[in-house]
Amino acid sequence: MANELADFQVRKITGESATLGEYSGKVLLIVNVASKCGLTPQYEGLQRIYEKYAERGFVVAGFPANEFAAQEPGTNQEIQEFCTKKYGVTFPMFEKIIVKGEGQHPLYKFLTAKQPQAIKKPDSTLEKTLKEHGLLTGKPEDIMWNFEKFLVNRKGEVMARFAPDVTPEDPILIEAIESELAKN
């Protein structure tokens, strides 16, 4: 396992090798995304906050994953086309990876080890709904569902984790982003 976030090898959605080191010195919001989920409209909010804060050193990094009710069945090319055409996504997107369970990408092992608990909305019903439908599986520290978010500071430290239904423009997330952007 890499010691620092910057060391993780990833592939851009277009197939090129990369490391998260390309984003050193920036505040990152790492999100596992899906195209056929009830939360998919969060792409709009992710794009808005990316545009709003990019000049201050903020980057959204999207990692498609298909572990949750097979809601990301597409190829990398299909995912990229969907995100661009439907939501105008310009933030960095990476190849589809496994974020939970067997074959979990080392990046997500690292992220969940650093932040085993997600910040949840006090009135959230997502976890209860997933449980009722038999869709909540694994350990408490596992990714719950699509659109879970990890906030990483400029030093590459994982500062916070947000539940899937904490939307990109939720005040709790915006406050955390702005707080990290204010630090040098």
N, C-alpha and C positions, 0 to 999 in steps of 0.2 A: 504494500500500500504506500502511496506517495506520502511524504511527510508534510508537504505543503500543497495547497490547492493549485498553485501555479504549475506544479509538476505533472498534473493529470493529463494523460494523452486522450484526446477526443478526436472525433471526425466531424467536420462541418457537414451540413445536410447535403452539400454538393459533392462530398466525398474526399475533400482535402484533409490531410492530417493537420492537427493543431494541438495546442496546449492551452490551458486556461491562463497560462503565463502571459498570453497576448493581452490580457485584461488587467495585469498588475497595475496597481495604483488607482484602479477604478472601484466603484461600489457596484457589486453584482447582485442581481436577483435571479437565482437559478430556479427554473420552474419545469416540472414534468408536465407536458402538454398532451392533448388529444383532440382529434378533429370531430369525433362523433359523441361528445359528452354533453350533458346538460350544462356543464360549466364552460364549454367551448367559447361562448361569447366573451369570456375573460380575455381572449386575444385582443379585443378592442381596447380594453383598459390597459393591458400590458403595453400595447403600442402607444397609447396616449401618455403613459408615465415615462416610457422610453423617450419619446419626443420632448416631453416637458423637461426632463432632467439630463439628457445626453450631454449637453454643453457643459454641465457641471461634473461630468465624469461618471455617469450612471449608465449601466448596461443591463439589459434583460437578456438572459441566455435560455433559450427554449430547448428542452430535451424531450422529444416525442417518446411515448412509452405505451405499450399495449397490454399491460398487466391487469387493467381494470375493466372487466366486462368486454374485452376486445374492442375498445372504443378508439383505437388508433390502428386500423388494419392496413392502411396504405403504405406504399413504398416511400422512400425518402423523397423522390421526385414528386409523387402525388401529394405528399404532405406539404412540401414547399409551394407547389402550385396553389393548393387550397388556401394556405396562410396568406400568400401574396394576393390572390384574386379576391378572396372573401373578406379578409381583414386588413389588407395593406401592410402586412408585417414587414418591417425593415430591420428589426433587431436580429442579432445572430441566432440562427437555428442550427441545431446539431443533428447528427444521425439518430435514428431511433435506437434506444438502448433499453436495457432491463433495469428498472429502478427498485424492484422488490422481488424477493424470493430467489430461487435457483438461477444462477447466472447473473446476479445483480452486478451492475457495473461498479468498479472500484470507487468511482466518484461518489456514487450514492451510498456506498458502505461508509465512506469518509464523512459525508454530510450528516447521515443519520447518527453516526457515532458521536459527532461533535454537538449535534442538537437533537437528542432523542425525543424531545417533547415539542409538539407544535403549539403555538399560541392559537387558541380557538375563540370564536365569537361567543359571548356569554349566552346568546339566545339560539345558538346553532342547533339544528336538528339533523345535520348531515350524518354524524356518527350513528345516531339512533336509527335513521332510515336505512343506512347501509347494513347495520346489524339485523334489522327486521327482515331484510331481503337476502340475508346470508352472504352479503358481499364484503363484510369486514372480516378479513382474515389476517393471520400472522401475529407478530408480536406488537406490543404497544408502540415500540420505536419505529416500526415499519411505516413506509409511506401509506397514508390512508387511502388516497384516491388521486385522480388527475388534478393538476393545478395546485399541488402543494408547493410552497415557496420557501427558499432559503436566502436570507440576506447576508451578504459577505462584505466585509469592510475593505478599505483600500489596502490593508496589509495582508489580505487573504484569509482573515479569520471569520469563521461562521458565527455571526452575531445573533441570528434569530431564525426561527422556522415558523411558518404560518400555515394553518390548516387550509385545505382546498377552497372552502367557501369564504375565506377572507379575501375579498375581491381586491384587484390591483389598486383601486381608488379608495379603499376603506381607510378611514382616518388613522387607525392603528398602524397600518402598513406605511402610509404616507409619512406619518410622524417618524417612524423608524428609518425610512429612507432619507428624509431630510436631516435627521440627526447625524447619520453617517456621512452624508455629503458635506455637512458643516465642519467635519473634522478633517485635518490635513495630515 
